[in-house]
Amino acid sequence: MSNFTPITFTSTDGLALYARDYAASAGPAHLPVICIHGLTRNSSDFDEIAPEIARLGRRVIAVDVRGRGHSQRDPNPDNYSPLVYAGDVEKLMHDLGIARAVFVGTSMGGLITMTLAAKNLDLIAGAILNDIGPVISPKGLARIAGYTGKSASLTSWEEAAGYIKDINQCAFPDNSDDEWLKWARRAFEQDAEGRLAARYDPNIAIALQTGKLRPTSLAARLAFKRLAKKRPTLLIRGTLSDLVEEQQAAWMRKAAPDLRYAEVPNVGHAPMLTEPEALAAIRSFMAQVA
């Protein structure tokens, strides 16, 4: 288990929210890093990369977005939106006294980061977008919609690992059984009767089911251009990704000529960021952002 301090904070509308706080290793003080996970995931996805970043002399905050992990579920599903999530991140930064940070956003976490760039760019010193952008492939969006919010009756960790493998093996063909089990323990929680349930509110799927989450929008494209033009920005893409395919990556690189870019071979959506290519890109990027 990684060494972190659990912290709780309250959203502006009264929800109890959670984050993991990884202390920076000894060394020169640098701006902190805020890590934001993907749609159905939680802060534990960063349990390996966060300590690596902390060793670079940066405090790392990995959040559980509302409705995920240890954060409270929202009784109003309409609040499961990037704009509300971005407001929660602003509140977290205010409560912790963080004026500016480097952001690492995986999938939905990258959408939240771009939303924050449109809303309050001063909070962002730099951003790493992990396999996400303002234009995404309908193919990957449809795949994610196919499993998000669907209940699975699971009674053992082995079954949970198999379920996770079935969903993700196309993106991670080299994962071992031990790795799938690790993923299962991040994604599920066990009750007193031994039944396993996903660590997120099924209502987060409503935006997908109703078409509110679209492959692109003018607002998303403008937010990305604002971010990548005015702040150091790195796109990390899995070469097998069905969400950011070559076409979408090419659009982003053309729209933002200063965008830094790295690919992770034989990995799809979304890299775990501990892969050698991703880790090297992150270290290089962090070295160039104060």
Summary of the structure (lengths in Angstrom):
residues: 290
radius of gyration: 17.7
end to end distance: 28.8
largest distance: 54.2
contacts: 1005
relative contact order: 0.15
helix: 41%
strand: 20%
